[in-house]
């Protein structure tokens, strides 16, 4: 948060449950772009070149912007503040099946996320 790297999903969850009491988001725009149609970074050695089928090896850049209100149960929601969120999604190699794979796993995972609230 605020430029500090978050090392794990549980650490991020702790921040949201302990620092943000109540929030409301109004998404005003979103956009998705393919950044690489054949993403291979971190691909397990045993996975074939064409593993996963068409479109499964994409990396995606997702941008979301809108207005957010933050507050606590006691004070209610504060004034609206603009926000932007940029998420970089990459293939979840464990969802491709094969050795050690889990076909029911999420198809993409977040490699990087930048959430900003405009003051």
C-alpha positions, 0 to 999 in steps of 0.5 A: 500500500502506498508504494510498499510492496505486498509480499503475499495475498494474506498480507494484502487481505490483512490490510483491507480488513484492518485499514479499510472499514467500509467502502463503495466503488462506482466503476466508470470505465474498464479496458483490457489489452492483450500484451502477449499472445504467447506468454511463456515466462514460468511455463513448466518444462513438460508443458507443450508449446501449444498446451492449453489451447488457443487464447490460454497463453495470453497475458492481459493488461486490465485497467479500471477507473471510477469513484470510491468512498471509504469510511468506517461503520461509525462515521459512514462513507466519506466523500467520493475520490477517484481511483484507478486500478491496473492489473497485469494477468498471466496464465496460471500454468497449474490450470493447464493440467498435466503433471501436477496441474489442476484443471479446475484452477483459475486460468489467470493469476495476478502478476502485478497490480497497482491501485491508486486513489487520487487525493 
